[in-house]
Amino acid sequence: MQALYQTLDHKYPVWAVSQAGHCLPPDSMEMMEDTDIIELEDVFGLNGQIEHKLAFLKQYVPRNIKLVLIGHSIGCYIILEMMKRDPDLQVLKSLLLFPTIERMALSPQGKLMTPVLCKLRYAMYVPVYFLSFLPESIKASMVRLVLRGLQSLDESSIPASVTLFSVDCVANAMYLGSQEMVQVMDRDNPTIEKNLDKIIFYYGSNDQWCPEQYYEDIKKDFPEGDIRLCERGIRHAFVLNASKEVASMITDWLHADLAFL
């Protein structure tokens, strides 16, 4: 987010909305305080996450503001749902980065993670509970140890990763993941077709969540679409070590559209 704001020369506001329940709120707040969202039956599920993003726009962004929606991984699925549920959103462009918008459970990583997320996730809560009592400095050191193989690790990703030591955050994230494996199967072609001129798809060349075959399939179904395959070797979890590179790339994509604002 910071890298994107900087590459846009601080000219445009950048809002980042995390997945509900995936980060620790300040001590003065509860995990759930938004009454509109609480009324949903499944606040931290996939539907709740979509409504959470729409609620943010409704509460904080005037309806006449033109929007550039940027999603990563399941965030791309959420953006397509937002555009379908609220077709009057003033969307200038939607950038779908490494989009997990179909056949998640059938992807290489999905085949590995589906049993973990759908059947074994409760077993993960106990070790996370005990690890949560460690000092913050030790948690950060453990994260650095796990990520030591990455070149140019973005230090700003460390605090976010430390939240994985929270049982609540891990439980909410894995619960959402379990729903993704079950619900994200068929690509929403009608919504894509309706908004094709507003969307840029960016697939990874070695992405185990949305393999290159998915890129080939959507390219064949929408030959007129702006559907790109990464040639830079950027990984699915690019926020760990390539956020500045991706921010610069996004700025180049948006240059022509932003010139008309």
Secondary structure as UniProt FT lines:
FT   HELIX           2..7
FT   TURN            8..10
FT   TURN            20..21
FT   TURN            27..28
FT   HELIX           35..38
FT   TURN            43..44
FT   HELIX           46..60
FT   TURN            63..64
FT   STRAND          67..72
FT   HELIX           74..85
FT   TURN            87..88
FT   STRAND          91..97
FT   TURN            104..106
FT   HELIX           108..119
FT   HELIX           122..131
FT   TURN            132..133
FT   HELIX           136..146
FT   TURN            147..149
FT   TURN            151..152
FT   TURN            155..156
FT   HELIX           157..162
FT   HELIX           163..165
FT   HELIX           167..183
FT   HELIX           189..194
FT   HELIX           196..198
FT   STRAND          199..203
FT   TURN            205..206
FT   HELIX           212..221
FT   TURN            223..224
FT   STRAND          226..229
FT   TURN            236..237
FT   HELIX           238..240
FT   HELIX           243..258
FT   TURN            259..260
//
